[in-house]
Structures are given as C-alpha cells and as structure tokens.
C-alpha cells in the first residue's frame, strides 16, 4: 500500500528538521504499535533532502552487537567507517553529535525503549552527551518507540535522566476518517458499500498496518475481511498478544480478562470487580493512565467526577480482538474458521454500533464546528442518547440517535430522552437544539 495522508505530520517533522540546521532538536515520536511511526519518519525525513539521514534500529541484542549494526549504517551514509570497534551506544551517539557540528544531519533512533531491557545505563549516558554537545550541534534527533509505557518512562518521568530534554513530541494517531475513505476508495475495484467501509473502520480503527493488510490482499468486503482475520494463515489471531503482552508484562492475564470483559459489555467498576472476583481499581487506573487503552467515560455535562462511570476500550481493533478473537481462541485452535466467520458475521452489526458512534465523533471532529461531544445516559439506565454535540461558539446543542439502518431511527423517542436530559441539565434548556438521526447513509 502506498503512503497516504499524514500531511500535517510530515510538514511538522520537516519544519523541525529545518530548525535543526541552526539549533539541535530532539523530537520524541510515540504511538501504539502498527500505527506507522517508522514509515512516517522515513517519508518525512529520508526524502533526498540536503541533510544526511541516519537510521538506527535498537534491538534486544547485546549493546555491542547493536553498535556493530549502527557502525555499518554510519559507513553506508558517510562513505567511511568509524575508527575502531565501538561497543557503547553513547560513543556512537557522541560521534554523530560531533559530526553535526560541522554539517547538519538527521539521526532517527527507532525502538529506543529496548535499551531499558538490555542496557538501561544508556539513557543517562545519552543525556550526558546531549547536555554537553547540543549547544554546538546541528542535529535533527528523532527518538521513536512502540512500547508506550517504556517511552513515557524514559522521556516523561521526572526521575529519569532524559526527562525534559526533548524539544518536541509527536503522538501519532490512527488515520482520520477522511484518509481512511481515501484509502478505501483507491483500492476498490468494484462498487463497495458504506457498510463495507464501516466494517473496515470497526475492525482496524484506522491503524495503518491493519488497513494495509486488508488493502494488500483485496479484502474490502465483510466476507473477505473476516476470511483474512479468521483463517489458517492469519496474522490477526496473535496480534493482541504480540502488541499487548510486552506492554503488560507478567500481569497480562489479568489485564486481558478485564479487557475481554469490557469488550463483552461489562463496563462498570462493579461489573468488572464481580467478573474477576477481586479489586480491579489499580489495573483500571494503569490501563487508562499508563497504557492509554481504555478511558473512563461519563455522561456529557456530568458534574461529579466519580458517578455514573463506564469504561470503554478506545482502540477499535483491540475492542474487536477481545470480543471476537480472544474469547474464541478454542475454536481457532481447532481450525473452525468457517464457523467462526459465520458467527462473527451474525454478531458484527450489533457490535459495530459503538464503533459507528466513534466514527461519527471522528468525522465531526474533522468537518463540524462542534466544540464538545459525548454520550449521555441517566443513572437508572432508562434514558440514553448516543451522541450529544455542543457548539459553544453559536450556542446550540444537537442530539443524535445512531443506527446502521436509518429505518430504525426513532426521533420521537429521542425527543422524549432530551426532556430527561434537560431535567438533569436545566441551565442548557435555553440553547437552540435539534434532534437528528445518523445512519450508514450519512457515513
């Protein structure tokens, strides 16, 4: 799949590169695995410009072996090797920093968090070299990493040596709705439906690698997507473990149980505590604060921070994986792929309701003037509004009911729910408001 979108991110990275010609810059690029960080950096900075581009990939090999590979990259870019055999990353980093004093250059260090496992002393050594030389250096230094927990620890924990050194941060997000539509249209060889596109959104959430896998094998219909996910040569089955076990460490079993519960509809603290039979507060806090996988949601305009809370998995792919892959591992191990494809095909319409709500939030963020959006529900569970959108600039509220099938939208029932909403939020009754429906036809 060719490179799509990311126009603003590419421009930002190139602007930083231009600034680095007169003063050293250190940019930290973060984002979940498979989001496309490495490809973005290459597209933006390895573009044949007037600055040499060095790319260092850190692996879990011993530091000396990593340095041997890095020296090969230096030889490739500059045409001659470093003197001697270097076994410490800090020495290579010093060489590159000093090199930039005479000619500006770009250095990208990918998977930088891996040193936390093999040579954690590297971070204090790098901080020391940076502090010593960055005043004279003209380097565009970019650190990338895929394990958010470790990248946050290395660069944004006050106790760590590199804290406060970075001059910029780019947290890469999934493709926005407009870009995903562009990709989908570019790969359609026949007329595909809006329903197919929403299925793509429901399964991938706009994560670049998953979108690429579907596009490269021509899986643009629901049937083909499910065959790609649930098949004998799939890469999707192991994906949740591949991405998350490293994040969670040895406690991954408990985290997986919580995420599976949330994906299956147990979204309150009490429900999750009963499911696991133990206190889950600490795990939920880490899932939200440290791993950024879930969020604690409340009705829009709720004044109390601790009441009427529900937990949601923010990442569409993880939500899909825990709902349909993780809970059906026994069927997968038995090779019952066709049965599983049929099972998911029957259930995905109901499951995709929340994904459709998130889709319209992303869409509205791109092309409306709404300044605040969220769902609303009362504490008894008797009234629920899929999406409430406020335009604070023009002083209006819009209430939306969201269904895949437009025929199932009941605006009269939505109007009755808004009365319950205004009873709880009387100060908002004076705003101009309207009840509307959204379906696949509006996607």
C-alpha positions as CSV (number, residue, x, y, z in Angstrom):
1,X,0.0,0.0,0.0
2,X,1.3,3.4,-0.9
3,X,1.8,6.2,1.7
4,X,-1.5,8.0,2.4
5,X,-2.3,11.1,4.4
6,X,-0.2,12.3,7.3
7,X,0.3,15.7,5.5
8,X,0.4,17.7,8.7
9,X,2.7,15.3,10.5
10,X,5.2,15.2,7.5
11,X,5.2,19.0,7.4
12,X,5.8,19.3,11.2
13,X,8.8,16.9,11.0
14,X,10.3,18.7,8.0
15,X,9.8,22.1,9.8
16,X,11.7,20.7,12.8
17,X,14.4,19.5,10.5
18,X,14.8,23.0,9.1
19,X,15.1,24.5,12.6
20,X,17.8,21.9,13.5
21,X,20.1,23.5,10.9
22,X,20.7,26.3,13.4
23,X,20.0,24.6,16.8
24,X,19.8,21.0,17.9
25,X,16.3,19.5,18.1
26,X,15.2,16.3,20.0
27,X,11.8,15.0,18.9
28,X,10.0,12.0,20.5
29,X,7.6,10.2,18.3
30,X,5.2,7.9,20.1
31,X,2.1,5.9,19.3
32,X,0.8,2.3,19.6
33,X,2.5,-0.5,17.6
34,X,1.4,-0.8,13.9
35,X,0.4,2.9,13.8
36,X,3.0,3.7,11.2
37,X,5.7,5.7,13.1
38,X,8.7,4.4,11.2
39,X,7.1,4.8,7.8
40,X,6.1,8.4,8.7
41,X,9.6,9.3,9.7
42,X,11.1,7.8,6.6
43,X,8.7,9.5,4.3
44,X,9.2,12.9,6.0
45,X,13.0,12.8,6.5
46,X,14.6,10.3,4.2
47,X,13.4,12.3,1.2
48,X,16.7,13.0,-0.6
49,X,17.0,16.4,1.1
50,X,20.2,18.3,1.8
51,X,20.8,16.6,5.2
52,X,22.3,13.1,5.6
53,X,19.7,10.7,7.1
54,X,20.9,8.1,9.6
55,X,18.5,5.4,10.8
56,X,19.4,3.4,13.9
57,X,17.2,0.4,14.9
58,X,17.7,-0.8,18.5
59,X,17.2,-4.5,19.1
60,X,17.3,-6.7,22.1
61,X,20.8,-8.0,21.1
62,X,23.7,-7.1,23.4
63,X,24.7,-3.5,23.2
64,X,28.0,-4.4,21.4
65,X,26.0,-6.2,18.6
66,X,23.6,-3.2,18.3
67,X,26.6,-0.9,18.0
68,X,28.1,-3.0,15.2
69,X,25.0,-2.6,13.1
70,X,24.9,1.1,13.8
71,X,28.5,1.5,12.7
72,X,27.5,-0.2,9.4
73,X,24.8,2.5,8.9
74,X,27.4,5.2,9.6
75,X,29.7,3.7,7.0
76,X,26.9,3.5,4.4
77,X,25.8,7.1,4.9
78,X,29.2,8.8,5.2
79,X,31.3,6.5,3.0
80,X,33.9,5.6,5.6
81,X,33.8,3.7,8.9
82,X,34.3,5.0,12.4
83,X,37.7,4.3,13.8
84,X,37.9,1.1,15.8
85,X,35.2,-1.2,17.1
86,X,32.7,0.7,19.3
87,X,30.8,-1.3,21.9
88,X,28.9,1.5,23.7
89,X,25.9,3.4,22.1
90,X,27.0,6.6,23.9
91,X,30.2,6.6,22.0
92,X,28.4,6.3,18.7
93,X,26.0,9.0,19.8
94,X,28.9,11.3,20.7
95,X,30.5,10.7,17.3
96,X,27.2,11.7,15.5
97,X,26.6,14.7,17.7
98,X,30.2,16.0,17.0
99,X,29.8,15.2,13.3
100,X,26.7,17.5,13.2
101,X,28.7,20.5,14.5
102,X,30.4,20.8,11.0
103,X,27.4,19.7,8.9
104,X,23.7,19.3,9.9
105,X,22.3,15.8,9.9
106,X,19.2,13.8,10.9
107,X,19.5,10.8,13.3
108,X,16.5,8.6,13.9
109,X,16.8,6.1,16.7
110,X,13.9,3.6,16.4
111,X,12.7,1.3,19.3
112,X,14.8,3.3,21.7
113,X,12.9,1.8,24.6
114,X,14.6,-1.6,24.0
115,X,17.7,-0.3,25.9
116,X,15.6,-0.4,29.1
117,X,15.9,-4.2,28.9
118,X,19.5,-4.6,27.7
119,X,21.5,-1.6,28.8
120,X,19.4,0.9,30.8
121,X,22.6,2.9,31.6
122,X,22.4,4.2,28.0
123,X,19.8,6.8,29.0
124,X,21.9,8.6,31.5
125,X,24.9,8.4,29.1
126,X,22.9,9.8,26.2
127,X,21.6,12.6,28.5
128,X,25.1,13.5,29.5
129,X,26.3,13.6,25.8
130,X,23.3,15.7,24.8
131,X,23.8,18.2,27.7
132,X,27.5,18.5,26.8
133,X,27.2,18.9,23.0
134,X,23.7,20.1,22.0
135,X,24.7,23.8,22.3
136,X,27.1,23.4,19.3
137,X,25.4,20.6,17.5
138,X,23.1,21.0,14.5
139,X,21.3,17.7,14.7
140,X,17.7,16.7,14.0
141,X,17.4,13.9,16.6
142,X,14.3,11.7,16.5
143,X,13.6,9.0,19.0
144,X,10.8,6.5,18.1
145,X,9.3,3.8,20.3
146,X,6.4,1.3,20.2
147,X,6.0,0.4,23.9
148,X,4.2,3.5,25.3
149,X,4.8,2.5,28.9
150,X,8.5,2.5,28.5
151,X,8.7,5.5,26.2
152,X,6.7,7.5,28.7
153,X,9.0,6.3,31.4
154,X,12.2,7.2,29.5
155,X,11.2,10.7,28.4
156,X,8.4,11.9,30.6
157,X,9.1,10.5,34.0
158,X,10.6,13.2,36.3
159,X,13.0,10.7,37.8
160,X,14.5,9.6,34.5
161,X,17.7,11.2,33.1
162,X,16.2,12.2,29.7
163,X,13.2,14.0,31.3
164,X,12.8,17.5,29.9
165,X,15.4,17.1,27.2
166,X,13.1,16.7,24.2
167,X,12.2,19.9,22.3
168,X,9.1,18.3,20.7
169,X,6.7,15.4,20.8
170,X,4.5,13.8,18.1
171,X,2.0,11.3,19.3
172,X,0.8,9.5,16.1
173,X,-2.9,8.7,16.0
174,X,-4.8,6.3,13.6
175,X,-5.8,7.5,10.2
176,X,-8.6,10.1,10.3
177,X,-11.9,9.3,8.7
178,X,-11.1,11.3,5.5
179,X,-7.8,9.5,4.9
180,X,-9.4,6.0,5.6
181,X,-12.1,6.9,3.0
182,X,-9.4,7.9,0.5
183,X,-7.5,4.6,1.0
184,X,-10.7,2.6,0.7
185,X,-11.8,4.3,-2.5
186,X,-8.3,4.0,-4.0
187,X,-8.3,0.2,-3.6
188,X,-11.9,-0.5,-4.6
189,X,-12.0,-2.4,-7.9
190,X,-15.8,-2.6,-7.8
191,X,-18.7,-0.9,-6.0
192,X,-18.2,-1.5,-2.3
193,X,-20.8,-0.4,0.1
194,X,-20.7,2.1,3.0
195,X,-21.4,-1.0,5.2
196,X,-18.1,-2.5,4.0
197,X,-16.3,0.7,4.8
198,X,-17.7,0.8,8.3
199,X,-16.6,-2.8,8.8
200,X,-13.1,-1.7,7.9
201,X,-13.3,1.0,10.5
202,X,-14.8,-1.4,13.1
203,X,-12.0,-3.9,12.7
204,X,-9.0,-1.6,12.1
205,X,-9.9,1.6,13.8
206,X,-7.7,3.3,11.1
207,X,-4.5,1.7,12.4
208,X,-2.1,1.8,9.4
209,X,-0.7,-1.7,9.5
210,X,-4.1,-3.4,9.7
211,X,-5.6,-1.2,7.0
212,X,-2.5,-2.1,4.8
213,X,-3.0,-5.9,5.4
214,X,-6.6,-5.7,4.1
215,X,-5.8,-3.5,1.2
216,X,-2.8,-5.6,0.0
217,X,-4.9,-8.7,-0.2
218,X,-8.0,-7.0,-1.6
219,X,-10.2,-7.7,1.4
220,X,-12.7,-4.8,1.1
221,X,-15.9,-6.7,1.8
222,X,-17.1,-8.1,5.1
223,X,-16.8,-11.6,3.8
224,X,-13.2,-11.1,2.7
225,X,-12.2,-9.2,5.8
226,X,-13.5,-12.0,8.1
227,X,-11.7,-14.6,6.0
228,X,-8.5,-12.5,6.4
229,X,-8.9,-12.2,10.1
230,X,-10.1,-15.8,10.8
231,X,-8.1,-18.1,8.5
232,X,-5.3,-20.6,8.7
233,X,-2.5,-18.1,7.7
234,X,-3.8,-15.1,9.6
235,X,-1.6,-12.7,11.4
236,X,-4.5,-11.1,13.3
237,X,-5.1,-14.0,15.7
238,X,-1.8,-13.4,17.6
239,X,-1.9,-9.7,17.2
240,X,-3.4,-8.8,20.5
241,X,-0.8,-10.8,22.4
242,X,2.0,-9.6,20.2
243,X,1.2,-5.9,20.9
244,X,0.0,-6.1,24.5
245,X,1.9,-8.7,26.4
246,X,5.0,-6.6,26.1
247,X,3.1,-3.6,27.5
248,X,1.6,-5.5,30.4
249,X,4.4,-7.8,31.4
250,X,3.7,-10.8,33.6
251,X,0.3,-9.4,34.7
252,X,-1.1,-9.6,31.2
253,X,-3.6,-12.4,32.1
254,X,-5.5,-10.1,34.5
255,X,-5.4,-7.2,32.0
256,X,-6.7,-9.5,29.3
257,X,-9.5,-10.6,31.5
258,X,-10.5,-7.0,32.2
259,X,-10.4,-6.0,28.5
260,X,-12.3,-9.1,27.4
261,X,-15.0,-8.2,30.0
262,X,-15.2,-4.6,28.8
263,X,-15.4,-5.7,25.1
264,X,-18.3,-8.0,26.1
265,X,-20.3,-5.3,27.7
266,X,-19.2,-5.3,31.4
267,X,-18.3,-1.6,31.5
268,X,-18.8,-0.6,35.2
269,X,-16.4,-1.0,38.0
270,X,-18.8,-3.2,39.9
271,X,-19.4,-5.5,36.9
272,X,-15.6,-5.9,36.3
273,X,-14.9,-6.5,40.0
274,X,-17.6,-9.2,40.1
275,X,-16.2,-10.8,36.9
276,X,-12.7,-11.1,38.3
277,X,-13.7,-11.7,41.9
278,X,-11.1,-9.2,43.1
279,X,-10.3,-5.5,43.3
280,X,-9.6,-4.1,39.8
281,X,-9.1,-0.4,40.6
282,X,-5.3,-0.4,40.2
283,X,-5.5,-2.3,36.9
284,X,-8.1,0.0,35.5
285,X,-6.1,3.1,36.5
286,X,-3.0,1.7,34.7
287,X,-5.0,0.7,31.6
288,X,-6.2,4.3,31.4
289,X,-3.3,6.4,32.6
290,X,-0.2,4.3,31.7
291,X,-1.3,2.3,28.7
292,X,-3.9,4.6,27.2
293,X,-6.0,1.6,26.1
294,X,-9.3,2.4,27.9
295,X,-11.0,5.6,29.1
296,X,-13.4,6.2,31.9
297,X,-16.5,7.8,30.4
298,X,-19.3,9.7,32.0
299,X,-22.5,11.4,30.6
300,X,-21.7,14.6,28.9
301,X,-22.1,17.6,31.3
302,X,-21.9,15.3,34.4
303,X,-20.6,17.4,37.2
304,X,-19.4,14.7,39.6
305,X,-16.1,13.1,38.6
306,X,-16.9,9.7,40.2
307,X,-20.5,9.0,39.4
308,X,-22.2,7.1,36.6
309,X,-18.9,6.0,35.1
310,X,-18.3,3.4,32.4
311,X,-15.1,2.1,30.9
312,X,-14.6,1.8,27.1
313,X,-11.8,0.4,25.0
314,X,-10.6,3.3,22.9
315,X,-8.8,1.3,20.3
316,X,-11.3,-0.2,17.8
317,X,-9.0,-3.1,16.9
318,X,-8.4,-4.1,20.5
319,X,-12.1,-4.0,21.1
320,X,-12.7,-6.2,18.1
321,X,-9.9,-8.6,19.0
322,X,-11.0,-9.1,22.6
323,X,-14.6,-9.6,21.6
324,X,-14.2,-12.0,18.7
325,X,-10.7,-13.4,18.7
326,X,-9.6,-13.7,22.3
327,X,-12.9,-15.2,23.5
328,X,-12.9,-17.7,20.6
329,X,-9.3,-19.0,20.8
330,X,-10.5,-22.5,21.3
331,X,-12.4,-22.5,18.0
332,X,-9.4,-21.0,16.3
333,X,-7.1,-23.7,17.7
334,X,-9.5,-26.4,16.4
335,X,-9.3,-24.8,12.9
336,X,-13.1,-24.0,12.9
337,X,-12.5,-20.8,10.8
338,X,-15.7,-21.0,8.6
339,X,-17.9,-21.5,11.6
340,X,-16.2,-18.5,13.4
341,X,-16.6,-16.3,10.3
342,X,-20.3,-17.1,10.2
343,X,-20.6,-16.4,14.0
344,X,-18.9,-13.1,13.7
345,X,-20.8,-12.1,10.6
346,X,-24.1,-12.5,12.5
347,X,-22.9,-10.5,15.5
348,X,-20.9,-7.7,14.0
349,X,-23.8,-5.4,13.1
350,X,-24.8,-5.2,16.8
351,X,-21.2,-5.0,17.9
352,X,-20.4,-2.2,15.4
353,X,-22.9,0.2,17.0
354,X,-20.3,1.7,19.3
355,X,-17.7,1.8,16.6
356,X,-20.3,3.7,14.4
357,X,-20.7,6.2,17.3
358,X,-16.9,6.7,17.5
359,X,-16.8,7.0,13.7
360,X,-19.2,9.9,13.7
361,X,-17.3,11.6,16.5
362,X,-14.1,11.4,14.5
363,X,-16.0,12.6,11.4
364,X,-17.5,15.6,13.3
365,X,-14.1,16.5,14.7
366,X,-12.8,16.9,11.2
367,X,-15.7,18.7,9.5
368,X,-18.0,20.5,12.0
369,X,-17.9,23.4,14.4
370,X,-18.8,21.2,17.5
371,X,-16.6,22.0,20.5
372,X,-17.8,19.3,22.8
373,X,-19.2,15.8,22.1
374,X,-20.2,12.8,24.2
375,X,-22.9,10.3,25.0
376,X,-25.5,10.8,27.7
377,X,-27.4,8.4,30.0
378,X,-29.2,8.6,33.3
379,X,-28.2,6.6,36.4
380,X,-31.1,4.2,36.1
381,X,-30.3,3.3,32.6
382,X,-33.8,4.3,31.4
383,X,-32.7,7.0,29.0
384,X,-29.6,7.0,26.8
385,X,-28.6,9.4,24.0
386,X,-26.0,8.1,21.6
387,X,-24.3,11.5,20.9
388,X,-24.8,15.0,22.2
389,X,-22.9,17.7,20.4
390,X,-22.4,21.2,21.6
391,X,-21.4,24.2,19.5
392,X,-20.3,26.6,22.2
393,X,-19.5,29.4,19.7
394,X,-23.0,29.6,18.3
395,X,-24.8,28.4,21.4
396,X,-26.6,25.2,20.2
397,X,-27.0,21.5,21.1
398,X,-27.6,18.7,18.7
399,X,-28.9,15.3,19.8
400,X,-28.2,12.2,17.6
401,X,-29.6,8.7,17.5
402,X,-27.2,6.5,15.6
403,X,-28.3,3.3,13.8
404,X,-26.8,1.3,10.9
405,X,-30.3,1.2,9.4
406,X,-32.0,4.6,9.0
407,X,-35.4,3.0,9.2
408,X,-34.8,2.1,12.9
409,X,-34.2,5.7,14.0
410,X,-37.0,7.0,16.2
411,X,-36.8,10.8,16.5
412,X,-39.9,11.0,18.7
413,X,-38.3,8.7,21.2
414,X,-35.1,10.7,21.0
415,X,-37.1,13.9,21.7
416,X,-38.5,12.3,24.9
417,X,-35.0,11.4,26.0
418,X,-33.9,15.0,25.5
419,X,-36.5,16.0,28.0
420,X,-34.9,13.7,30.6
421,X,-31.6,15.3,29.6
422,X,-32.8,18.8,30.2
423,X,-34.3,17.8,33.6
424,X,-30.8,16.9,34.7
425,X,-29.2,19.9,32.9
426,X,-31.8,22.7,33.2
427,X,-29.2,25.5,32.5
428,X,-28.9,24.2,28.9
429,X,-32.5,24.3,28.0
430,X,-32.2,27.9,26.7
431,X,-29.8,26.7,23.9
432,X,-31.1,26.2,20.4
433,X,-31.3,22.4,19.9
434,X,-32.4,19.8,17.4
435,X,-32.9,16.0,17.3
436,X,-31.3,14.2,14.4
437,X,-30.6,10.7,13.1
438,X,-27.4,9.3,11.7
439,X,-27.0,6.0,9.8
440,X,-24.8,4.3,7.3
441,X,-26.2,6.6,4.7
442,X,-24.5,9.6,6.4
443,X,-21.1,8.0,6.8
